[in-house]
Amino acid sequence: MAERLNQIALQFIDRFCRGEVDALRELLVPDLQFTGPLFLFHSRDDYLQALRDDPPAPSTYKIINVTEGDEAVAVFYTLEKPGTPLHIAQLFRFHARLISEIHLIFDSKNLV
């Protein structure tokens, strides 16, 4: 049975939260479109290089909800950062079972 899109989105979040930047590559299309409150990227390589330059600290997370539609998955979760938990929403769009777009939403003032 083929892997469901929500499983791919959850793999992305798990790898990201573990700080496994290079393991994200196989989940993303080369012309990835990423938008978020702090950054905008138009390629997988630029996105991954930014993560390598400032790697995410390994963190635990708790999934709140996952919603799957045609070629899209929305994941709502809490990233357990030291001090203040960060509530995150991510919309993943897919092409050929790879993530083609990521729309990241969180309150950036909690990063201080």
Legacy VTK file of the C-alpha trace (Angstrom):
# vtk DataFile Version 3.0
C-alpha trace
ASCII
DATASET POLYDATA
POINTS 112 float
0.000 0.000 0.000
1.347 3.424 -0.924
2.318 5.765 1.864
-0.398 8.285 2.614
0.417 11.952 2.204
-0.197 12.621 5.894
2.515 10.081 6.751
4.984 11.962 4.550
4.078 15.272 6.227
4.518 13.688 9.661
7.884 12.249 8.594
8.947 15.763 7.626
7.955 17.173 11.024
9.625 14.319 12.878
12.901 14.686 10.960
12.845 18.461 11.337
12.214 18.255 15.087
15.051 15.739 15.462
17.362 18.157 13.656
17.887 15.700 10.757
18.206 18.347 8.053
19.786 16.152 5.359
17.062 13.515 5.837
14.469 16.081 4.685
15.916 16.194 1.159
14.259 12.996 -0.053
10.817 14.336 0.935
11.050 17.587 -1.073
10.844 18.503 -4.756
13.841 20.464 -6.149
11.728 23.591 -6.785
10.193 23.624 -3.304
8.229 26.769 -2.441
8.490 27.667 1.254
6.756 30.584 2.961
6.851 31.401 6.638
6.862 34.340 9.022
10.658 34.677 8.873
11.761 33.232 5.516
10.820 32.659 1.892
12.567 30.061 -0.307
12.115 28.993 -3.935
14.205 25.839 -3.926
14.889 22.768 -1.824
18.613 23.491 -1.826
18.211 27.056 -0.541
15.815 25.899 2.182
18.092 23.072 3.307
21.179 25.304 3.247
19.440 27.803 5.516
18.656 24.962 7.916
22.284 23.777 7.785
23.507 27.320 8.474
21.203 27.648 11.497
20.164 24.095 12.414
17.013 23.499 14.392
17.741 22.301 17.921
16.345 18.820 18.462
12.981 19.285 20.157
10.016 17.216 21.164
6.619 17.939 19.685
2.984 17.007 20.146
0.599 16.632 17.214
-2.693 18.406 17.798
-4.471 17.633 14.526
-3.813 16.428 10.976
-6.167 17.207 8.117
-5.717 15.672 4.678
-7.236 16.821 1.403
-6.456 16.269 -2.259
-2.678 16.696 -2.604
-2.468 18.709 0.644
-2.027 18.034 4.353
-2.365 20.502 7.228
-0.611 19.655 10.488
-1.142 21.525 13.734
1.346 20.800 16.502
3.143 22.166 19.523
6.916 22.368 19.416
8.245 22.012 22.947
10.907 24.717 22.918
12.674 25.679 26.153
10.669 28.330 27.945
7.573 28.703 25.787
5.895 26.026 23.677
5.495 27.141 20.069
2.133 26.407 18.425
2.626 25.740 14.720
0.428 25.185 11.678
1.972 23.854 8.485
0.277 23.292 5.170
2.065 20.831 2.900
1.169 20.595 -0.788
2.387 17.627 -2.794
3.423 16.789 -6.309
4.199 13.163 -7.221
4.157 12.219 -3.517
6.870 14.763 -2.657
6.368 18.001 -0.752
6.218 20.843 -3.256
5.042 23.683 -0.999
5.268 24.396 2.697
3.296 27.212 4.308
4.463 27.677 7.898
2.480 29.721 10.413
3.442 30.563 13.978
3.656 33.604 16.222
7.256 34.723 15.749
7.217 36.970 18.834
7.419 33.750 20.910
10.932 33.145 19.556
12.490 35.895 21.664
LINES 1 113
112 0 1 2 3 4 5 6 7 8 9 10 11 12 13 14 15 16 17 18 19 20 21 22 23 24 25 26 27 28 29 30 31 32 33 34 35 36 37 38 39 40 41 42 43 44 45 46 47 48 49 50 51 52 53 54 55 56 57 58 59 60 61 62 63 64 65 66 67 68 69 70 71 72 73 74 75 76 77 78 79 80 81 82 83 84 85 86 87 88 89 90 91 92 93 94 95 96 97 98 99 100 101 102 103 104 105 106 107 108 109 110 111
